[in-house]
Amino acid sequence: EEQLVESGGGLVQAGGSLRLSCATSGILFDDYTFAWLRQAPGKEREAVSCMSSADGATFYSDSVKGRFTISSDNAKNKVYLQMNSQKPEDTAVYYCAAAYGVSARGGPPDIDGYDYWGQGTQVTVSS
């Protein structure tokens, strides 16, 4: 069974750091582009970062560029999002998602282009 499970969310003060993890199972890790998306109350879900396992391409939205870093441990089939210098506007539910057969070189897949989603993890940044 294909599964993505996020962990690492929580409450952090502005300026602090969190690292999210996405454990994958049941999929061939190298065949997918993995993305971190977030959804704040009343807002649309947006991709903040993604990376392709096959070619190592990465993408960051302007809102997180220079503060967030996406990485993976292919041996463990895990994807991470290191979030530094966090701001209250980073508060959202963060989702891990996987898209088959595409590269992050052209940016994140369309919201409808993901094959698998995690259940989400809440990140709250207090001011």
Buried (B, 14 or more C-beta within 10 A) or exposed (E): EEEBBBBBBEEBEEEEEBBBBBBBEEBEBEBBBBBBBBBBEEEEBBBBBBBBBBEEBBBBBEEBEEBBBBEBEEEEBBBBBBBBEBBEEBBBBBBBBBBBEBBBEEEBBEEEEBBBBBEBBEBBBEE
